[in-house]
Amino acid sequence: MKVFVAGASGALGLPLVRELVSRGHNVTGMTRSKVKVALLEQLGAKAVVADALDAPSLLRVISQVTPTHIVDLLTAFPDNGPIRPRDMVATNELRITGTANLLQAAIASGVQRIVGESYFAVYGYGDHGDQPLGEDAPLHEQEPIKALKVSVDAMRSLETQLLEANIQGQIEAIILRFGSIYGSENPGTKAIFDLLRRHKMPLVSGANGLTPFLHTMDAARAIIAALEIGQPGAIYNIADDTPSSFNQFVMAAAQAIGAPLPPTYPRWLMRLVAPAAVATGMSRLPISNTLAKSELAWRPQFPNYHDGLEQVAQQLRKPEMGERQAFHQAM
């Protein structure tokens, strides 16, 4: 495959580029930062600098690269993750306008297939119950925080744009709805570990939601499977086998690095500090990965976050060990 990765220098883009190259694919990574060009080239990919919000520039780049497949990983989250609704504004724009520009450039350039990155929150924040949601589960229309609806609508816009293009026969499109991604190259995961070591990562009292989690390596493998054998027009939930509360995830992270038990703060206080994070932590949003296992022949190498966090902690203790080596050790 000749793969163009939009958002290649991000937390998911880098391990994806690395694995695509290791499998012998011709990879071009797009980044907004000239500083990241050398990093992508070191991984064995070609690199281009472009802004997804600049439609003419994006069209020019993709028409020159002539890829057969495109991966849409366009996000712009702060390093510590989206804590407040305003932290999602830039990503919302990329999921709406950036995806529209990328899709039109792909169609104009004769790209065969595009895989888009969506997230479990597309179902809507709130209580969906304890049974894992299938891809055909209804989407909630009401959100606990008005600004979160904007973010959910942006994810739904991304999905709608790609799937409508697939229905019209313009391009093969596949949607991957990821769980909450963590990994050794994920800035949000590193921020959690750092806060835990300094005893400043709080638990939220009564935050007993259900969040699906996903290791970065498993996310990258799912993208490659979708590129290679996914069904056009399909939506796949991609998460590990163990949804859990975010509090339990944080406590497992503390255990993985030998940090003390995090302090607990009242929910009302944390809503003032991190409303988006609290809304996620309170939501019950388990998702089923059964379809991905069946149609993509995909299985999470880290079926639970306990093993995944142990691997991440080991990686961060051994910076000399590359992610690629760790990837193949997990296979």
C-alpha positions as CSV (number, residue, x, y, z in Angstrom):
1,M,0.0,0.0,0.0
2,K,1.0,3.6,-0.5
3,V,-0.3,5.2,2.7
4,F,-0.8,8.8,3.5
5,V,-1.1,9.5,7.3
6,A,-2.7,12.8,8.2
7,G,-1.6,13.6,11.7
8,A,1.4,11.4,11.5
9,S,3.5,13.1,14.2
10,G,0.8,12.6,16.9
11,A,0.6,10.1,19.7
12,L,-1.1,7.5,17.5
13,G,0.5,8.6,14.2
14,L,4.0,7.8,15.2
15,P,3.5,4.2,16.2
16,L,1.3,3.7,13.1
17,V,3.9,5.1,10.8
18,R,6.6,2.9,12.4
19,E,4.6,-0.2,12.0
20,L,3.5,0.5,8.4
21,V,7.1,1.1,7.4
22,S,8.2,-2.1,9.2
23,R,5.7,-4.0,7.1
24,G,7.1,-2.7,3.9
25,H,4.5,-0.1,3.0
26,N,5.3,3.1,1.3
27,V,4.4,5.8,3.9
28,T,4.0,9.5,3.7
29,G,3.4,11.3,7.0
30,M,1.7,14.7,7.1
31,T,2.5,17.1,9.9
32,R,1.9,20.8,10.6
33,S,5.3,21.2,12.2
34,K,8.5,21.4,10.3
35,V,10.3,20.3,13.4
36,K,8.6,16.9,13.1
37,V,9.8,16.2,9.6
38,A,13.1,14.7,10.7
39,L,11.4,12.5,13.2
40,L,9.1,11.0,10.5
41,E,12.0,10.6,8.1
42,Q,14.0,8.7,10.8
43,L,11.1,6.3,11.0
44,G,11.5,5.5,7.3
45,A,8.6,7.6,6.0
46,K,8.5,10.5,3.6
47,A,7.3,13.7,5.3
48,V,5.2,16.6,4.1
49,V,4.2,19.8,6.0
50,A,0.7,20.9,5.4
51,D,-2.3,22.4,7.2
52,A,-5.5,20.3,6.9
53,L,-7.5,23.6,7.1
54,D,-5.9,24.9,4.0
55,A,-7.8,23.0,1.3
56,P,-5.8,24.1,-1.8
57,S,-2.5,23.3,-0.1
58,L,-3.8,19.9,1.0
59,L,-5.1,19.0,-2.4
60,R,-1.8,20.0,-3.9
61,V,0.2,17.8,-1.5
62,I,-2.0,14.7,-1.9
63,S,-2.2,15.0,-5.7
64,Q,1.6,15.0,-5.7
65,V,2.0,12.1,-3.3
66,T,-0.8,10.0,-5.1
67,P,-1.5,7.6,-2.2
68,T,-3.7,4.5,-2.5
69,H,-4.8,4.7,1.1
70,I,-5.3,7.6,3.6
71,V,-5.6,7.6,7.4
72,D,-7.3,10.5,9.1
73,L,-5.8,11.1,12.5
74,L,-6.3,14.8,12.6
75,T,-6.4,16.1,16.2
76,A,-4.9,19.0,18.2
77,F,-5.3,18.1,21.8
78,P,-3.1,19.7,24.5
79,D,-0.4,17.4,25.8
80,N,-2.2,16.6,29.1
81,G,-5.4,15.8,27.1
82,P,-8.8,17.5,26.9
83,I,-9.7,18.6,30.4
84,R,-11.9,21.5,29.6
85,P,-14.3,21.9,26.6
86,R,-12.1,24.6,25.2
87,D,-9.3,22.0,24.9
88,M,-11.4,20.3,22.1
89,V,-12.1,23.4,20.0
90,A,-9.1,22.9,17.6
91,T,-9.8,19.2,17.2
92,N,-13.5,19.8,16.6
93,E,-12.5,22.1,13.7
94,L,-10.2,19.5,12.3
95,R,-12.8,16.8,12.5
96,I,-15.3,18.9,10.6
97,T,-13.4,21.1,8.2
98,G,-10.1,19.3,8.1
99,T,-11.8,16.0,7.4
100,A,-13.9,17.6,4.6
101,N,-10.7,19.0,3.0
102,L,-8.9,15.7,3.3
103,L,-11.8,13.7,1.9
104,Q,-12.2,16.0,-1.1
105,A,-8.5,15.9,-1.8
106,A,-8.6,12.1,-1.5
107,I,-11.5,11.7,-4.0
108,A,-9.9,14.2,-6.4
109,S,-6.7,12.2,-6.3
110,G,-8.3,8.8,-6.9
111,V,-7.5,7.4,-3.4
112,Q,-8.9,3.9,-3.0
113,R,-9.6,3.9,0.8
114,I,-9.7,6.2,3.8
115,V,-9.8,5.1,7.4
116,G,-11.1,7.7,9.9
117,E,-10.4,8.0,13.6
118,S,-13.5,8.4,15.8
119,Y,-14.0,7.8,19.5
120,F,-16.3,6.0,21.9
121,A,-17.8,9.3,23.0
122,V,-19.5,9.5,19.6
123,Y,-22.3,7.5,21.3
124,G,-22.9,10.5,23.6
125,Y,-21.8,11.1,27.2
126,G,-24.0,9.7,30.0
127,D,-25.2,6.4,31.2
128,H,-25.5,3.8,28.4
129,G,-25.7,0.9,30.9
130,D,-23.3,-2.0,31.6
131,Q,-23.7,-4.0,28.3
132,P,-21.1,-3.2,25.7
133,L,-22.4,-1.1,22.9
134,G,-22.4,-2.5,19.4
135,E,-21.8,-0.4,16.4
136,D,-25.5,-0.1,15.7
137,A,-26.4,1.2,19.2
138,P,-28.4,4.4,19.2
139,L,-26.5,7.7,19.8
140,H,-27.6,9.9,22.7
141,E,-28.7,13.4,21.8
142,Q,-28.4,15.1,25.1
143,E,-25.0,15.9,26.8
144,P,-24.3,16.9,30.4
145,I,-22.3,19.9,29.3
146,K,-23.4,21.9,26.3
147,A,-19.8,22.3,25.0
148,L,-19.4,18.6,25.0
149,K,-22.2,18.3,22.5
150,V,-20.1,20.4,20.1
151,S,-17.3,17.8,20.4
152,V,-19.7,14.9,20.0
153,D,-21.2,16.5,16.9
154,A,-17.8,17.0,15.4
155,M,-17.1,13.3,15.7
156,R,-20.4,12.5,14.1
157,S,-19.6,15.0,11.3
158,L,-16.4,13.1,10.6
159,E,-18.2,9.8,10.5
160,T,-21.1,11.1,8.3
161,Q,-18.8,12.7,5.8
162,L,-16.8,9.6,5.2
163,L,-19.7,7.2,5.2
164,E,-21.7,9.3,2.7
165,A,-18.7,9.4,0.4
166,N,-18.6,5.6,0.6
167,I,-22.3,5.3,-0.1
168,Q,-21.9,7.6,-3.2
169,G,-19.1,5.3,-4.5
170,Q,-16.6,8.1,-4.3
171,I,-14.1,6.3,-2.0
172,E,-14.0,3.3,0.3
173,A,-14.4,4.6,3.8
174,I,-14.1,2.9,7.2
175,I,-14.7,4.3,10.7
176,L,-12.8,3.2,13.8
177,R,-14.3,4.1,17.1
178,F,-11.4,3.9,19.6
179,G,-11.5,3.5,23.3
180,S,-9.5,5.9,25.5
181,I,-6.0,5.5,24.1
182,Y,-2.9,5.2,26.3
183,G,0.7,4.4,25.6
184,S,4.4,5.3,26.2
185,E,4.3,7.8,23.4
186,N,1.0,9.3,24.4
187,P,1.5,12.7,26.1
188,G,-1.6,12.3,28.2
189,T,-0.4,9.0,29.6
190,K,3.0,10.6,30.4
191,A,1.2,13.5,32.1
192,I,-0.8,11.1,34.3
193,F,2.4,9.2,35.3
194,D,4.1,12.5,36.1
195,L,1.3,13.7,38.3
196,L,1.1,10.4,40.1
197,R,4.8,10.6,41.0
198,R,4.2,14.1,42.4
199,H,1.0,13.0,44.2
200,K,-1.0,15.5,42.2
201,M,-3.2,13.2,40.1
202,P,-6.6,13.2,41.7
203,L,-9.3,10.6,41.9
204,V,-12.9,11.9,41.6
205,S,-15.2,10.9,44.4
206,G,-18.1,8.8,43.1
207,A,-16.8,8.6,39.5
208,N,-18.0,5.1,38.8
209,G,-18.4,5.3,35.1
210,L,-17.3,2.7,32.5
211,T,-14.6,3.7,30.0
212,P,-13.2,1.5,27.3
213,F,-9.4,1.6,27.1
214,L,-7.0,0.8,24.3
215,H,-3.2,0.5,24.1
216,T,-1.6,2.5,21.3
217,M,-0.1,-0.6,19.8
218,D,-3.5,-2.2,19.5
219,A,-4.9,0.9,17.9
220,A,-2.2,0.9,15.3
221,R,-2.8,-2.7,14.5
222,A,-6.5,-2.1,14.1
223,I,-5.8,0.7,11.6
224,I,-3.6,-1.5,9.5
225,A,-6.2,-4.3,9.6
226,A,-8.9,-1.8,8.4
227,L,-6.6,-0.6,5.6
228,E,-5.9,-4.1,4.5
229,I,-9.2,-6.1,5.0
230,G,-11.9,-3.9,6.5
231,Q,-15.3,-3.8,4.8
232,P,-16.0,-0.6,3.0
233,G,-18.7,1.5,4.8
234,A,-18.1,-0.4,8.1
235,I,-17.8,1.1,11.6
236,Y,-15.7,-0.9,14.0
237,N,-15.4,-0.4,17.8
238,I,-11.8,-0.8,18.8
239,A,-11.1,-1.3,22.5
240,D,-9.7,-3.8,24.9
241,D,-11.8,-6.4,26.7
242,T,-11.9,-4.7,30.1
243,P,-13.9,-1.4,30.4
244,S,-13.5,0.1,33.8
245,S,-13.8,3.4,35.7
246,F,-11.2,6.0,35.1
247,N,-10.5,6.0,38.9
248,Q,-9.5,2.3,38.6
249,F,-7.3,3.1,35.6
250,V,-5.5,5.8,37.5
251,M,-5.0,3.5,40.5
252,A,-3.6,0.8,38.2
253,A,-1.2,3.4,36.7
254,A,0.0,4.3,40.2
255,Q,0.6,0.7,41.0
256,A,2.5,0.2,37.7
257,I,5.0,2.9,38.6
258,G,5.1,2.3,42.4
259,A,3.4,5.7,43.2
260,P,1.3,6.2,46.3
261,L,-2.4,6.0,46.2
262,P,-3.8,9.2,44.6
263,P,-5.8,11.7,46.7
264,T,-9.6,11.8,46.2
265,Y,-11.4,15.1,45.7
266,P,-15.2,15.8,45.7
267,R,-17.0,15.7,42.3
268,W,-18.3,19.2,42.6
269,L,-14.8,20.6,43.0
270,M,-13.4,18.6,40.1
271,R,-16.2,19.7,37.8
272,L,-14.9,23.3,38.3
273,V,-11.4,22.3,37.4
274,A,-11.8,19.6,34.8
275,P,-15.5,19.4,33.6
276,A,-14.8,17.5,30.4
277,A,-12.7,14.9,32.2
278,V,-15.3,14.5,35.0
279,A,-18.1,14.0,32.4
280,T,-16.1,11.3,30.8
281,G,-15.3,9.7,34.1
282,M,-19.0,9.7,35.1
283,S,-20.3,8.2,31.8
284,R,-20.9,4.5,31.3
285,L,-19.8,3.9,27.8
286,P,-18.5,0.3,27.4
287,I,-18.2,-0.7,23.7
288,S,-18.1,-4.2,22.1
289,N,-15.1,-5.2,20.0
290,T,-16.8,-8.4,18.7
291,L,-17.2,-7.1,15.2
292,A,-13.6,-6.0,14.9
293,K,-12.5,-9.4,16.1
294,S,-14.6,-11.1,13.5
295,E,-14.1,-9.0,10.4
296,L,-10.6,-7.6,11.0
297,A,-9.1,-10.7,12.6
298,W,-8.0,-8.3,15.3
299,R,-7.3,-9.1,18.9
300,P,-6.0,-6.7,21.5
301,Q,-2.5,-7.7,22.5
302,F,-3.3,-6.0,25.8
303,P,-6.8,-7.2,26.6
304,N,-6.8,-5.3,29.9
305,Y,-5.3,-2.0,31.0
306,H,-3.4,-3.6,33.9
307,D,-1.0,-5.4,31.6
308,G,-0.9,-2.5,29.2
309,L,0.1,0.0,31.9
310,E,2.8,-2.3,33.1
311,Q,4.2,-2.4,29.6
312,V,4.0,1.4,29.4
313,A,5.8,1.8,32.7
314,Q,8.5,-0.5,31.6
315,Q,8.9,1.4,28.3
316,L,9.2,4.7,30.2
317,R,11.8,3.2,32.5
318,K,13.8,2.1,29.5
319,P,13.9,4.9,27.0
320,E,16.6,3.2,25.0
321,M,14.1,0.5,24.0
322,G,12.3,1.6,20.9
323,E,8.5,1.3,20.5
324,R,9.1,-0.9,17.5
325,Q,11.0,-3.5,19.5
326,A,8.2,-3.4,22.2
327,F,5.6,-3.8,19.5
328,H,7.1,-7.0,18.2
329,Q,7.7,-8.3,21.8
330,A,3.9,-7.9,22.3
331,M,3.0,-9.9,19.2
